[in-house]
């Protein structure tokens, strides 16, 4: 199973379009979205190409390929216009090797203290790509599609065969983490 993992689109069709181009090139089985899909949020400037309606139109045809968790900027009204579930706070993916927990990250403490040994916690929210060994589990963040912070790239994460690969939206790899599932 190949996963394309992204977070924090924040309504930018410009960056969502680049993300979807990368998704097609990667030929991943699933598009995992870690929240903050349509709204830019009160702490962020408007991202390039802010057009939530266009993001809706771009993502809805892929509904059967999308796994999504709720971000702090996602609301019930977003669920009314999106064709895939966006209000679940947490989700779990098991590929036969690793157990991967999904959460946006603004409330990751609901999971952090109860994760089983050897698992992975994927979160967005900070807009900063991260790989941190927390002792019992790994905390990973793909960074942000539209509003990267701390001089990071517009980025995403690929997961396949117990390996996580961080890439910028041009598809260039800048970090790799191989875990023994």
CORKAKA-V674235 format. One record per backbone hydrogen bond with DSSP energy under -0.5 kcal/mol. NH is the residue of the N-H (numbers start at 1). CO is the residue of the C=O. If there is no record, write none. Layout:
# CORKAKA-V674235
nh: (NH | NH)
co: (CO | CO)
This chain:
# CORKAKA-V674235
nh: (3 | 3 | 4 | 5 | 5 | 6 | 8 | 9 | 10 | 11 | 12 | 13 | 13 | 14 | 15 | 16 | 17 | 18 | 19 | 20 | 21 | 22 | 23 | 24 | 25 | 26 | 27 | 28 | 29 | 30 | 31 | 32 | 32 | 33 | 33 | 34 | 34 | 44 | 50 | 51 | 54 | 55 | 56 | 57 | 58 | 59 | 60 | 61 | 62 | 63 | 65 | 66 | 66 | 67 | 69 | 70 | 74 | 78 | 79 | 80 | 81 | 81 | 82 | 91 | 93 | 95 | 100 | 100 | 101 | 101 | 102 | 103 | 104 | 104 | 108 | 110 | 111 | 112 | 113 | 114 | 115 | 118 | 119 | 119 | 120 | 121 | 122 | 122 | 123 | 123 | 124 | 126 | 130 | 132 | 134 | 134 | 136 | 138 | 139 | 140 | 140 | 141 | 142 | 144 | 145 | 146 | 147 | 149 | 152 | 155 | 155 | 156 | 157 | 158 | 159 | 160 | 163 | 164 | 165 | 166 | 167 | 168 | 169 | 171 | 174 | 175 | 177 | 179 | 179 | 181)
co: (1 | 159 | 30 | 3 | 157 | 32 | 35 | 36 | 36 | 37 | 9 | 11 | 49 | 49 | 48 | 12 | 13 | 14 | 15 | 16 | 17 | 18 | 19 | 20 | 21 | 22 | 23 | 23 | 2 | 2 | 65 | 4 | 30 | 31 | 67 | 6 | 32 | 41 | 47 | 11 | 51 | 51 | 52 | 53 | 54 | 55 | 56 | 57 | 59 | 60 | 62 | 62 | 63 | 31 | 33 | 88 | 71 | 75 | 75 | 76 | 77 | 78 | 78 | 102 | 100 | 98 | 93 | 98 | 99 | 120 | 91 | 122 | 70 | 89 | 105 | 107 | 108 | 108 | 109 | 111 | 112 | 136 | 116 | 136 | 99 | 138 | 101 | 120 | 121 | 140 | 104 | 124 | 141 | 139 | 132 | 137 | 134 | 119 | 132 | 121 | 138 | 130 | 123 | 127 | 7 | 8 | 8 | 127 | 149 | 144 | 153 | 167 | 5 | 165 | 3 | 163 | 160 | 177 | 158 | 175 | 156 | 172 | 154 | 168 | 166 | 166 | 164 | 162 | 177 | 179)
